[in-house]
Amino acid sequence: MNIQKIIGWGIITLALHGCASVQKNQPEPLQSFASAQALITQKQLNNRDGSAKDYIYDGGQQQGELEPESLYPRKYLSQYCHATGGKFSLLYKSNLSLVKDPAAKRALAAHRHVKQGIGAYQCQTNQAQNWIVSIEPVAEHQLMQGHDGSRVVSLQTRLMSLEESKNFYGKITNSTVTSKKIVTQSIAVKNNKHGSEKETESKKESDLKKELDIKKEHKLNTEIATKLTEKRAETPQSQQLRYYVDARKDLSKNQNQIAACNNAEKAYSFGKLYNTNGSNVYAESGVLVAKCLTHVSAYKNRFANPKARAVGILQNLATNQNHAGAKYMLKQIQ
């Protein structure tokens, strides 16, 4: 009888240990990320320097039923939006304007595993924390010479303001509509002409269309070159520092407090990135977020338990960063 009891307790212990192991290995829930930018950074949807990252979109002979990597950025951001109570939807379709190689552009435009995951998407929530993300292909190439035909697309994932998305995607759409309208008007005039007049109008229409195409292509190339230059110039470190400086300036003057708190949250969401001047902007930004959660009513009312959230941030900075300011503030609010 005693032996049976011992065996029974042993089975129960192993079962409980197995359950604990399964729970421990569960993936981190997406709603735990502080923001969409934090998800992009910590999930490494771009390369570490912020440049476009390679994803397999055509696995060749080895594809089978595997989910293509090219859909990962859209998948993670969509799941994060839904997990935070938002609605994720397509705002603008991509016309692959950043892809320079015509053959690569045609190949990507024809592949469903690319088309389904690119463009500008918006997440609409009930808490006025809407955001827009752009997922754009930059280039396409073979994964490895002689490697079972697998193809790779380089995707650039970044958050945009509403104005930025209108400038990047809206101008392209408006230019196309204008061009079609002018060509249609020219065709209507041409149909009313006869003989030599008909040939003259046809030539004018052709010249006008060519001129419009040249102007449109020049304009797009100029815009793309400007945006690419801006991307290279602004690193994650410089973005984080810019958000922190703006937040600290406004909070110190007690002005634009909501915008200041949002900037502090953006800077903190970048994570631990040391800047060239040696200051830990991540820790300083975290302290600003904690102040917003305890002193700025309009900001802290967004959260169910803002004080507990502030304490969690400060404890993290005090323990892992040994931050004196975080330790002092933690003693004040506890």
C-alpha positions in Angstrom: 0.0 0.0 0.0 2.8 2.4 0.9 4.6 1.7 -2.4 1.4 2.5 -4.3 1.1 5.9 -2.5 4.7 6.8 -3.3 4.2 6.0 -7.0 1.0 8.0 -7.0 2.7 11.1 -5.5 5.6 10.7 -7.9 3.2 10.8 -10.9 1.4 13.9 -9.5 4.7 15.7 -9.0 5.9 15.0 -12.5 2.6 16.2 -13.9 2.7 19.5 -12.0 6.3 20.1 -13.1 5.3 19.5 -16.7 2.4 22.1 -16.4 4.8 24.6 -14.9 7.3 24.1 -17.6 4.7 24.6 -20.3 3.5 27.8 -18.7 7.0 29.1 -18.4 7.7 28.5 -22.1 4.6 30.4 -23.2 5.6 33.3 -25.6 5.4 36.9 -24.3 1.9 38.3 -25.0 1.9 41.0 -27.7 0.0 43.5 -25.5 3.0 43.6 -23.1 4.9 45.8 -25.6 4.7 49.5 -24.6 3.9 50.6 -28.2 4.0 49.6 -31.8 7.5 51.1 -32.1 8.6 48.9 -29.2 7.3 45.8 -31.0 9.1 46.8 -34.2 12.4 47.3 -32.3 12.3 44.4 -29.9 10.9 41.9 -32.5 13.7 43.2 -34.9 11.3 43.7 -37.8 14.1 45.8 -39.4 17.9 45.4 -39.1 19.5 46.7 -35.9 20.6 49.9 -37.8 16.9 50.5 -38.9 17.5 49.5 -42.5 15.3 47.1 -44.5 15.5 43.4 -43.4 15.4 40.3 -45.7 12.4 38.0 -45.6 11.8 34.8 -47.6 8.7 35.2 -49.7 9.1 32.2 -52.0 10.6 29.1 -50.5 11.0 27.4 -53.8 11.0 23.6 -53.5 11.0 23.7 -49.7 8.0 26.0 -49.3 5.4 23.4 -48.7 2.7 24.6 -46.1 5.1 26.9 -44.3 4.0 30.5 -43.7 6.2 32.9 -45.8 8.4 35.2 -43.7 7.4 38.2 -45.9 4.0 38.3 -44.0 5.6 38.4 -40.5 5.7 42.3 -40.1 2.1 42.7 -41.1 1.1 39.6 -39.0 2.8 40.8 -35.8 1.6 44.4 -36.1 -2.0 43.2 -36.8 -2.0 40.9 -33.8 -0.6 43.6 -31.6 -3.3 46.0 -32.8 -6.1 43.5 -32.1 -4.5 42.5 -28.7 -4.7 46.2 -27.6 -8.4 46.5 -28.6 -7.8 48.1 -32.0 -9.0 47.5 -35.6 -6.2 46.9 -38.2 -7.0 47.8 -41.8 -5.3 48.7 -45.1 -5.0 52.5 -45.5 -2.9 52.7 -48.8 -1.8 50.1 -51.2 1.9 50.0 -52.1 3.1 50.6 -55.7 6.6 49.4 -54.8 8.1 52.8 -55.5 11.3 52.1 -53.5 12.2 49.1 -55.7 14.6 50.4 -58.3 15.0 47.3 -60.5 12.1 46.9 -63.0 12.5 43.1 -63.1 12.4 42.9 -59.3 9.4 45.2 -59.1 7.4 43.0 -61.6 8.3 39.8 -59.7 7.2 41.3 -56.3 4.0 42.8 -57.7 3.0 39.5 -59.1 3.6 37.4 -55.9 0.7 37.1 -53.4 3.0 36.5 -50.5 4.4 40.0 -51.1 1.2 41.9 -52.1 -0.7 40.7 -49.0 1.9 42.1 -46.5 2.9 45.5 -47.9 1.4 49.0 -47.9 0.3 51.4 -45.2 -1.9 50.1 -42.4 -3.7 51.9 -39.7 -4.7 50.7 -36.2 -7.8 52.5 -34.8 -8.5 52.2 -31.1 -11.0 53.7 -28.7 -8.3 55.4 -26.6 -7.2 57.9 -29.2 -3.9 56.1 -29.6 -4.2 55.4 -33.3 -1.1 54.7 -35.3 -0.1 54.1 -38.9 2.7 51.7 -40.1 4.3 51.5 -43.5 5.7 48.2 -44.8 7.5 48.8 -48.1 9.7 46.5 -50.2 13.1 47.9 -51.2 14.8 45.1 -53.1 14.5 41.5 -54.1 17.1 38.8 -54.7 17.9 35.0 -54.5 18.5 33.7 -51.0 21.7 31.9 -52.0 23.2 30.8 -55.3 21.8 27.4 -56.2 19.7 27.2 -53.0 16.5 25.5 -54.2 15.2 28.6 -55.8 14.3 30.5 -52.6 13.7 34.3 -53.1 14.1 37.1 -50.6 12.4 40.5 -50.3 13.9 43.4 -48.3 11.1 45.1 -46.2 11.3 48.4 -44.5 8.9 48.7 -41.5 8.3 52.1 -39.9 5.6 54.1 -38.2 4.2 57.2 -40.0 2.1 60.1 -39.0 -1.1 60.7 -41.0 0.6 63.6 -42.8 3.6 61.5 -43.7 1.4 58.7 -45.1 -0.5 61.2 -47.2 2.7 62.7 -48.6 4.2 59.3 -49.4 1.2 57.4 -50.7 -1.3 60.2 -51.5 0.9 62.1 -54.0 1.4 59.0 -56.1 -2.3 58.3 -56.2 -3.2 61.9 -57.1 -0.6 62.1 -59.8 -1.9 58.9 -61.4 -5.5 60.2 -61.4 -4.5 63.5 -62.9 -2.5 61.8 -65.7 -5.5 59.5 -66.6 -7.9 62.5 -66.6 -5.7 64.5 -69.0 -5.2 61.5 -71.3 -9.0 60.9 -71.4 -9.7 64.5 -72.3 -7.1 64.4 -75.1 -8.7 61.3 -76.6 -12.1 62.9 -76.6 -10.7 65.9 -78.5 -8.9 63.6 -80.9 -12.2 61.7 -81.8 -13.8 65.0 -83.0 -11.0 65.8 -85.5 -10.7 64.6 -89.0 -7.9 64.1 -91.5 -4.7 66.0 -90.7 -6.2 67.6 -87.6 -6.7 64.1 -86.2 -3.1 63.2 -86.7 -2.0 66.5 -85.2 -4.1 66.0 -82.0 -2.8 62.4 -81.8 0.8 63.6 -81.8 0.0 66.3 -79.2 -1.6 63.7 -77.0 1.4 61.4 -77.3 3.8 64.3 -76.5 1.7 65.4 -73.5 1.5 61.9 -72.1 5.3 61.5 -72.5 5.9 64.8 -70.8 3.6 63.9 -67.9 5.3 60.5 -67.4 8.7 62.2 -67.4 7.6 64.8 -64.8 5.9 62.1 -62.7 9.0 59.9 -62.7 11.3 62.8 -61.9 9.0 63.9 -59.0 8.8 60.4 -57.5 12.6 59.8 -57.8 13.2 63.2 -56.0 10.8 62.3 -53.2 12.2 58.8 -52.8 15.8 60.0 -52.7 14.9 62.6 -50.1 13.2 60.0 -47.9 16.0 57.6 -48.2 18.5 60.3 -47.2 16.4 61.1 -44.2 16.2 57.4 -43.2 20.0 57.1 -43.3 20.5 60.3 -41.4 18.1 59.5 -38.5 19.2 56.5 -36.5 17.2 54.8 -33.7 19.5 56.6 -31.2 18.9 60.0 -32.7 15.1 59.4 -32.8 15.1 58.3 -29.2 17.1 61.3 -28.2 14.8 63.7 -30.1 11.7 62.3 -28.5 13.3 62.6 -25.0 14.5 66.1 -25.4 11.1 67.3 -26.7 9.3 65.6 -23.8 11.7 67.0 -21.1 11.4 70.5 -22.5 7.6 70.6 -22.5 7.2 68.9 -19.1 9.7 71.3 -17.5 7.6 74.2 -18.8 4.2 72.5 -17.9 3.1 72.9 -21.5 1.8 70.4 -24.1 1.8 67.8 -21.4 -0.1 65.1 -23.4 2.3 65.4 -26.4 5.2 65.5 -24.0 4.1 62.3 -22.3 3.6 60.6 -25.6 7.1 61.6 -26.7 8.5 60.2 -23.4 6.7 56.9 -24.0 8.1 56.7 -27.6 11.6 57.4 -26.3 11.3 54.8 -23.6 9.9 52.2 -26.0 13.1 52.2 -28.0 14.7 50.2 -25.2 18.3 50.5 -23.9 20.2 52.4 -26.6 23.2 54.3 -25.4 23.9 57.5 -27.3 27.2 58.8 -28.5 27.4 61.3 -25.6 27.2 58.4 -23.1 23.8 59.4 -21.5 21.3 56.7 -20.9 18.3 58.2 -22.6 16.3 55.0 -22.0 16.4 55.4 -18.2 15.8 59.1 -18.3 12.8 58.7 -20.5 11.4 56.0 -18.2 11.5 58.4 -15.3 9.6 60.9 -17.4 6.9 58.3 -18.2 6.6 57.5 -14.5 6.1 61.2 -13.7 3.4 61.3 -16.4 1.7 58.3 -14.9 1.6 59.9 -11.4 1.2 63.7 -12.1 -0.4 64.3 -15.5 -4.1 63.5 -15.1 -5.1 63.4 -18.8 -2.3 60.9 -19.5 -2.7 58.6 -16.5 -6.4 58.4 -16.9 -5.7 56.2 -20.0 -4.6 53.3 -17.8 -6.5 51.2 -15.3 -3.8 51.3 -12.6 -1.3 54.1 -13.6 0.5 54.0 -10.2 1.3 50.3 -10.5 2.6 50.9 -14.0 4.8 53.7 -12.8 6.2 51.6 -9.9 7.0 48.8 -12.4 8.9 51.1 -14.6 10.9 52.6 -11.7 11.7 49.2 -10.2 13.0 48.1 -13.5 15.3 51.1 -13.8 16.4 51.0 -10.2 17.2 47.3 -10.4 18.6 46.9 -13.9 20.0 50.4 -14.5 20.9 51.3 -10.9 19.3 54.7 -11.7 19.5 57.1 -8.7 16.5 59.2 -9.9 14.3 56.2 -10.3 15.3 55.0 -6.8 14.4 58.4 -5.3 11.1 58.7 -7.1 10.2 55.1 -6.1 10.6 56.0 -2.4 8.4 59.0 -2.9 5.4 57.2 -4.4 5.5 53.9 -2.5 
